[in-house]
Amino acid sequence: MDSNKQCKIQKFRVYHAEERFSRARELLRFKAVTRNIVQKALMILDEISAEEMQGENSSPSRMEKYVILHHYLDYLNRFWEEKV
C-alpha cells in the first residue's frame, strides 16, 4: 500500500470515530434534557395529586388517570437512568 492510500484510510477512520463520538454526545445531551423534563413532570404531578386527592371532588377515574400517568413518567425516568 502506498502512503497516500494509508493516509486516506487513516483520515477516514478518524472522521468516523469523531462522528460516532459526536452522535454519542448528542444522545447523552438528549437523555439528560429528557430525564430533567420527566423528573420535573413527576414533581408537578405529585403536587397536583396532593391537592386534588385531598379535595372532595376526587373521583376514582381521576385517581386512575393519575396512577397511569405517574406510571408512564416513572418508567421514562427509570429508562433514562438505565434502571429498566
N, C-alpha and C positions, 0 to 999 in steps of 0.2 A: 504494500500500500504506500502510495506516495504521501508526503507530508501535507499537501493541500487537502487531500481527501480525509486524512486523520483530523486535521483542524476543523473541517466542516462537521465531521461526526461528533467531535468534542463540543462544538458550539451547539449542535442540535441537542445533545444530551443536557447541557447546561440550561438551554432555553426551556426544555420540557420539565426539568427539575424545578426551575423557578416558577413555571406555570402551575405545577402541582402544588407547590408551597403557597402560591398566591390564592389558589382555589381553597385550600385548607384553611388559610387565614380568613377568607371571606365567610366560609362556613362557620368558623368559630365566632366571628362577629355576629352573624345572623342568629346563631344559637344563643349568644349572650343577650341580645336585644329581645328575642322571643321569650327567653326564660324570665327576663325582667318584667315584661308585659304580663305574662301569666301569673307571676308572683303578686304583682300589684292588683290584678283582677281578682285573685283569691282573697287578698286583704279586703278589697272593696265589697266583695260578695259576703264575706264574713260580717262586715259592718252592717250591711243591709239586712242580712238574715237575723242578726241580733235584734235589730229594731222591728223588723216585720213579724218575726215569730213570737215576739212578746206581746204584740198587739192583739186586739180582739178579732180583727178581720183575717187572721191567718187561716188558710184553708189547707186541706190535705193535698189538693192538686198543686198549690203553690209550694208546699214543702217538698213534694215530689220533684217539681221542676228545679228547685234549689239543689236538691241532692244530686240530680243528674248533671246539672251544670258544674257543681263542685267536683263531681267525679271526673268529668272531662278535663277540667282545668288542672286538677291534681295529677291526672295521668300525664298531661303535657308537661307539667312541672317535673315529674319524676323521669319522663322520657329525656328531657333536656339535661337533667342531672345524671343521666345514664344509669338510673336505678331500675329500669324496666328491661 
